[in-house]
């Protein structure tokens, strides 16, 4: 249903609806009048956004003369009068207060559209969805479930700084079209989920606790636990068993500062590994029109969360590194080494090789972390919305692989010549940082293979729609032969 259609319907239902234009002025295009039941935070934010978009708003309230301050330009009246004045009504009240709507059935029947925006405190709180219950209370109206996945904050700040998607469902295609038109004018993207039977699914969306973060969080926790146990066994337990020294105090800072960069580098490489796998899968199939496996789809959909968690671990690594000079253990070792050399009348000359190594190690790490932060900033909705697709792809893809290269090279410089020294393989196990280099090295090598001109040319053709078994292409080959 178009906005003009809704406006005409409101005029048919209530020809004497009040106009906000003062008498004696030139006639202006009639603004569509929408009704909102409820003057809470969500109702006020929704009304403010609708007024900014050009709609006229009338609120329905139990106490029209003593309700909270409303957006400037909005009218407020009783529920019955507000229901008669508009065709589209936003029901911004909780389900437990729906009973009074039964008394408004005469005013809400006909072609009235009721937009249910309510949510529950937990799943399966009622035997039926709120929207289905509302439809049963007012069988003569068209109930549409929509806007329940948005917050009052999101409405106040607009779609640039919040979610852009509005899910809706309903049994009337015309009613859903009218609600979709309003949501589109507000700047949101509408996703139609079908009939009103999908209302329970939409009402469960806001109750999910970080659904897209579950796999990345489980992966981060699993990697952290594994590598922390691995590092403690190789450093603390091995030293205690082999030398009888207790260095368990190093668990708090030293061990943690080994685990955080390891997990960060692995999770960063896991952000780009699915894209590489997808590229080789398309090359193998010779088409882009076959669906990826479900596990690869889920993996690719959570790349943003993987990257943000990786950035969080990188931040922890930087913070822990900054406090190393003020640790008691470090200050004690420096003082003890200085005193011992003073007593032995020894001097130490500068090792240029070691100086180059450490400076290169820190420099590459700083560059990698700087690009890391840039990737995280551009993933924010308020920033990514201001970028074109080419700009966003350049930062997240090309600079992302550059970030992975710098961070991997940073780790290789940390290892330096330790890879070939048997003394570092305690209990015949490699150091943890060597294990963390496996995945990023594989990703970089596979990416370099994709960048080869012959491979890149074939992949580009496939992603532009060419298929290896394209009948037209086969017919051209036959003509040429």
Secondary structure, DSSP 8 states (H G I E B T S, - for coil): --HHHHHHHHHHH-TT----S-TTS-------EEEEE--SHHHHHHHHHHHHHT-EEEEE-SSTTSS----TT-EEE-HHHHHHH-SEEEE-S-GGGGGGGGGGHHHH-SS-EEEE----SSTTSSSS-HHHHHHHHTTTSEEEEESTTS-HHHHHH-TTSS--EEEEEES-HHHHHHHHHHHHHTT-EEEE--SGGGHHHHHHHTTSSSGGGHHHHHHHHHHHHHHHHHHHIIIIIHHHHHH----GGGGTTHHHHHHHHHHHHHHHHHHHHHHHHHHHHHHHHT-S-S---HHHHHHHHTHHHHHHHHHHHHHHHHHHHHTGGG-HHHHHHHHHHHHHHHHTT------HHHHHHHHHHHHHHHHHHHHHHHHHHHTSHHHHTTS-HHHHHIIIIIIHHHHHHHHHHHHHHHHTTGGG-GGGSGGG---HHHHHHHHHHHHHHHHHHHTSHHHHHHHHHHHTT--TT-HHHHHHHHHH-
